[in-house]
Amino acid sequence: TVSNPSRAFPRRRSMSGTHYCPYCPEEELVEENAKLICYRCGHCDEYSASLVQPSFKESAGRWRPSGTASAPKRMRTESKQHQIKRRLREQVEKMVETILGDKRGSIVDSVVSKTRTYISYYAKTHGLENEISWRGPNLQVMLAAAVFTYCKMDENYKHITLRNISTKTGFLDYRINHEFKKLRKALPGKVLSSKPSDFIEKVVGYIKRETPAKLTKNVKDKLPVLIEVIEDASLDVGFQPRSVCIGAFFVVCEAYNVASDIDSAEVKKEFHCTLKTVKERERDIICHLASMAHLLPLGINESNAREHLTYLIHELDLVVSVYRLNQDLNAIAAREKQKRVNALGAAASLEL
């Protein structure tokens, strides 16, 4: 018996050429860990003599097996890393062309880099550093989510929605959205053009210079609270921090009836974002506040949420304060528990 089957049957072309997946006729089977694997559907064949036949050459009326002087030279095979990169790029090109009708190099490069970052993140969080955990249909869904991520960041493709991608790829939109959320968590530093908190300070500073009498401490204090709650609610703050922060600013200003004479057009010009986007963000934020039923009294809905903005933001402030207090108490309890464990360990070592 041979402990390593891949050594017993080195990868060579059979007479019929490259091996193809029985379920995906156009997909080649790729060698990995003594198996032949299809990267599209995940189909796997054990490496065996029936799959990999020796190269041969007819000479002197008989078949001459490989390894003899007259055998043809072995073909150079790609390393596993190169195979992965090549296959991933091919899959990304297909997905980008399917969704955007375009496969320009810059788009593919961007999607590939985001996808690879996500793969490494997913592998580490699941203890799968040495495995390819993303083959098969899930890879296709994840690639669709990576293209959606790119569309969120590129001004030319912001009109592409989750429903568009679902229709073109045939995947359910909730599956794409699920992968999209995981991808977003994996890419916080890559996606944010500036931290929301830093940008809030910039917005507040600008407004303060323009209308110092109108800006109150109340507005400045509530802005981080509002942003924090919106982030927790999984709105896509990370992809458009500028418009979200400015939208949140106008929501708070409206709630406290301050800075009402500030020109939105001037603000959007100063911070390089469109007025339409800011208005959409305002609407999203207010609708989201109205949908948080556990915070709202009966009778508040999306249509009358603007009338209750002050109350809503006050409630959010309380919720975040309680959340932070609980975090502090949990941290204190964890530290005390660790101290007791250390003390018991020290006492036990002294007894020994």
FENVENQUI-V125221 format. One record per backbone hydrogen bond with DSSP energy under -0.5 kcal/mol. NH is the residue of the N-H (numbers start at 1). CO is the residue of the C=O. Records with the same first field share a line. If there is no record, write none. Layout:
NH: CO, CO
//
This chain:
5: 3
7: 4
8: 4
9: 5
10: 7
14: 17
17: 14
21: 24, 27
27: 24
29: 19
30: 37
32: 35
35: 32
36: 45
37: 30, 35
38: 43
39: 37
42: 38
45: 36
47: 34
51: 48
52: 48
53: 51
57: 64
59: 62
62: 59
64: 57
65: 63
66: 55
68: 65
71: 68
83: 79
84: 80
85: 81
86: 82
87: 83
88: 84
89: 85
90: 86
91: 87
92: 88
93: 89
94: 90
95: 91
96: 92
97: 93
98: 94
99: 95
100: 96
101: 96, 97
102: 96
108: 104
109: 105
110: 106
111: 107
112: 108
113: 109
114: 110
115: 111
116: 112
117: 113
118: 114
119: 115
120: 116
121: 117
122: 118
123: 119
124: 120
125: 121
126: 122
127: 124
128: 123
131: 128
133: 131
135: 132
136: 39
139: 136
140: 136
141: 137
142: 138
143: 139
144: 140
145: 141
146: 142
147: 143
148: 144
149: 145
150: 146
151: 147
152: 148
153: 149, 150
154: 150
155: 153
157: 154
158: 155
160: 157
165: 161
166: 162
167: 163
168: 164
169: 165
170: 166
175: 172
176: 172
177: 173
178: 174
179: 175
180: 176
181: 177
182: 178
183: 179
184: 180
185: 181
186: 182
187: 183, 184
188: 185
191: 187
192: 188
199: 195
200: 196
201: 197
202: 198
203: 199
204: 200
205: 201
206: 202
207: 203
208: 204
209: 205
210: 206
211: 207
214: 211
215: 211
219: 216
220: 216
221: 217
222: 218
223: 219
224: 220
225: 221
226: 222
227: 223
228: 224
229: 225
230: 226
231: 227
232: 228
233: 229
234: 231
235: 230
237: 235
239: 236
240: 236, 237
244: 240
245: 241
246: 242
247: 243
248: 244
249: 245
250: 246
251: 247
252: 248
253: 249
254: 250
255: 251
256: 252
257: 254
258: 253
262: 259
264: 262
267: 263
268: 264
269: 265
270: 266
271: 267
272: 269
273: 268
278: 274
279: 275
280: 276
281: 277
282: 278
283: 279
284: 280
285: 281
286: 282
287: 283
288: 284
289: 285
290: 286
291: 287
292: 288, 289
293: 291
295: 292
296: 292, 293
300: 297
301: 299
304: 301
305: 301
307: 304
308: 304, 305
309: 306
312: 308
313: 309
314: 310
315: 311
316: 312
317: 313
318: 314
319: 315
320: 316
321: 317
322: 318
323: 319
324: 320
325: 321
326: 322
327: 323
328: 324
329: 325
330: 326
331: 327
332: 328
333: 329
334: 330
335: 331
336: 332
337: 333
338: 334
339: 335
340: 336
341: 337
342: 338
343: 339
344: 340
345: 341
346: 342
347: 343
348: 344
349: 345
350: 346
351: 347
352: 348
//
